[in-house]
Amino acid sequence: MKQPIALVFSTLSFLSACCVTAEAQSCLPKNGRLAIVGDSITEQKLYSKFIETYLLTAGGRSDVHVFQFGWGGETAGGFDARLRNDLATFKPDVVTLCYGMNDGAYRPYEEAVGKRYEDSMRSVLKKLTEDKIHVVVGTPGAVDSKYFSRIFPANLNAADSYNQSLAKLGEIGRKLAGEINGGFSDVHGPMMEAMVKAKAVYGEEYDVCGRDGVHPGANGHLAMAYAFLKGIGCDGNVGEITMDGGGKTTASKGHKVLTSTPWTAEIESERYPFCFDPDPKSSGSTRSILPYLPFNQDLNRFMLRVAQLSAAKAKVTWGQETREFTKAQLEAGINLAAEFAATPFDNAFAGVMNAVGTKQAYETMMIKGMISQFRGFNAEIEKDPELGTIFEALRKKLAANQMRLDGEIRTKMVPVKHTLTVTPL
């Protein structure tokens, strides 16, 4: 990947971080309702699933309700046409938008392409702000440097060319977010940075944006979720446990100390760290992208701090795994979520994520198969109000089914008991 392009993405990441700071305290209100909106990449229901699962577990936001509105092949203009009809079913407080991949028309950037995208996004943002919905504008993602195979002029690399186009659309999105005092998520930058770094180690065959060059696997979707969670305003503080040799252990909110003896403590946690699949190298793995994405550092800090350790080193046992750390590391604090590949939360976390996946699959069917189609009957409803009453009853019934699935997610969010043992060496 050419350095000037990477520099553009780094600059966008910096600007995104500035926007995040401003939004961190206000984006998701108590009992907030978050709509995740976008094209076929959103309809893959991966980054949207990661976001919802994170908010409910690591984010400690069990009060929040999430609905994904992804639609394959869609542009910002397509969403503009269905916006009010479809969102009326959920009535969100916050909407994340991820358009631009299709708006860019898969060709080198042209002013006409940028204008069409800007005009469509302006119309979308106007409607959302009129309805008093807070918007987090996301940039489009990226295309894969090896697998994106669209044909461009012979003197241009296809992936480089289209990634430059996507970056320009991202700049437009940042401008529009500023105009409405909304949130902004630089999705493109983290994906590009992770792709460059990961391919340098794993090789070009390691796809970050999918084998079709456009639709990422779990690795690329984790980068997308990272960008939106930052834009939503998540602080990344999952929990903190402090132990000492006198047998005293304390834990932050969301975690309760059940028993504590010198260097051993049993904890019960309602708040989980985000958990990853075990494969360290596959492009279909969330874990494989972690060395090249600051997900754990920025969003997944489950810290253990150890005081009064007389030895120079100690072993820490958590669940079935044992790791060795220096006294200085333990005093400063180690991030359990980053240091331990297997965690006591893995099974419970998977149960929550699977339930989220089931609900989001229903949401796609509900919106694409039914709710969005109601728009075609507007003229008939004007002639026949009874028909409108039937549609409204159907809308409420579908929403009730969605909320039932939402409730089933909550049944999976059980407290997890786990034990930490520190063995001075």
Number of C-alpha atoms within 10 A of each C-alpha: 14 8 8 9 16 16 13 14 24 18 13 23 20 13 15 22 18 13 24 25 16 15 20 16 13 11 23 20 13 11 12 15 18 26 22 25 25 28 24 20 26 24 22 20 20 22 26 30 26 21 22 28 26 26 19 23 22 26 24 20 19 17 12 16 19 25 26 25 28 27 20 14 14 18 23 26 20 16 22 18 15 15 17 16 14 21 19 11 16 15 15 21 19 23 26 23 29 27 30 31 27 17 22 24 14 21 17 19 19 12 8 10 17 20 13 15 22 21 13 20 25 20 14 21 24 14 15 21 13 8 13 12 17 22 25 27 28 28 30 31 29 32 32 29 24 19 20 21 15 12 12 15 10 7 6 12 16 24 25 19 18 26 28 19 24 28 25 20 25 29 14 18 28 24 15 19 22 14 11 14 15 21 30 32 34 33 29 25 30 24 29 26 19 21 27 19 16 23 18 11 9 14 11 16 12 22 28 33 27 22 18 14 19 20 21 28 22 24 27 30 31 28 31 31 22 28 28 29 24 25 29 28 20 26 17 19 18 23 24 20 20 18 27 20 17 12 13 17 24 16 18 15 12 16 21 18 19 13 14 19 15 15 20 21 22 17 22 17 21 17 24 29 28 26 25 21 15 13 13 16 14 17 24 21 20 22 20 22 26 20 14 17 21 15 22 20 15 15 21 26 23 24 22 22 18 23 17 11 21 11 11 11 18 21 15 22 17 18 16 10 12 15 12 16 16 15 20 14 15 23 17 12 18 19 18 21 23 21 12 17 16 18 20 19 20 17 12 17 24 17 16 22 23 15 21 26 20 15 24 27 15 15 22 19 11 19 22 15 11 16 21 17 13 18 14 9 12 12 9 11 17 11 10 11 11 11 15 17 12 12 17 15 12 14 18 13 12 19 16 12 15 19 14 12 18 19 14 16 21 14 11 17 19 15 17 18 17 17 18 18 19 25 16 18 14
